[in-house]
């Protein structure tokens, strides 16, 4: 997720890359932070199999905390503040450096896909869990076996216009996309290759996938 600067990125969603879904300001560069529902017990293994031909993702961040514009400016940011086990597992267990990401602005006018990012690191401990001043501090997370992990996310492309959520819901080609399912609030989600390519085409994106 993306996090706000503190004078403490979350969606993150964006809004992180944290998840409101994004978080506090720091006196230094913003990092993405996203608020997610916090689970107090460990979840079962993620019921997700990474496709053999590559994985694609959607990550949410609130644009008033950390948006695609901030990522364009910074080039790269840590997706801090994810406190949902399923979302964490996607980052920890299934993401690979170079995976493409739909950068989604949540809690915005309009909410929607604002651009493209990419996974820019292997999983790393989320530093906000050890910061007592952070909204995402977890006093029970042991430093030698951190509970919460993140990835760094790099900028790829900013769309000319945000693709609004409502227009995505009306598109039959996106049927079954997790983002569009009722009650779906995860700030980190897998996206199929076909859905990812369709969103790129609708946005008139320069980014392409094989």
Secondary structure, DSSP 8 states (H G I E B T S, - for coil): -EE------------------S----SS--EEE------SS----------TT--EEEEEEETTTS-HHHHHHHSEEEEE----HHHHHIIIII--TT-EEEEEEESSTT-EEEEEEEE-SS-EE-GGGG-TTSTT--TTS-GGG-S-EE-EEEEEEEEEEEEEHHHHHT-GGGTT-GGGSTT---SEEEE-HHHHHHHHHHHT-S----
